[in-house]
Amino acid sequence: MKLPRDISGLELAKALTRLGYAIDHQRGSHIRLTTLRPSQHHITIPAHDPLKIGTLNAILRDVGSHAGLERDELLRLLFG
């Protein structure tokens, strides 16, 4: 599955709630999300519209490695 090209930081934050992430707080143009599944993990997402592809890819790689999911499986869960 291909990375979405027109997703904003807020849309990504909402999609990550499907994996148990919740918005912890926002400071300026950055949103911090936290999950406790399977262990505690924090990520920070810029609230830009749209996100740069490299930034989106790095965030998804971090989330996927924490959740133990392959890239295609993660994309299907979030955007499919």
C-alpha positions, -999 to 999 in steps of 0.1 A, spaced: 0 0 0 12 35 -9 17 63 17 -10 89 15 3 122 1 -22 146 14 -26 138 51 -23 164 78 -7 159 112 -41 161 129 -56 135 106 -26 112 114 -31 117 151 -68 108 147 -59 77 127 -34 66 154 -62 64 179 -71 31 163 -38 17 177 -44 30 212 -26 63 209 -42 93 226 -34 130 223 -14 139 254 -9 176 247 -1 201 220 25 228 222 26 252 193 25 232 161 34 198 176 11 172 189 23 146 214 6 112 215 10 85 241 0 48 242 3 22 269 -1 -8 245 19 -30 246 41 -7 266 44 30 270 54 49 239 54 86 230 55 102 195 54 138 184 37 148 152 39 182 136 5 197 130 13 206 94 -10 203 64 2 182 46 29 163 63 61 158 43 65 123 30 98 117 49 83 129 81 52 107 77 74 77 68 96 82 99 66 85 122 50 53 108 83 34 110 86 43 147 49 33 154 53 1 134 84 -10 152 68 -3 186 36 -22 177 55 -50 159 36 -44 126 49 -45 90 45 -13 70 17 -26 48 -2 -40 77 1 -7 96 -10 13 66 -41 -10 61 -50 -5 98 -47 33 97 -59 42 62 -75 12 47 
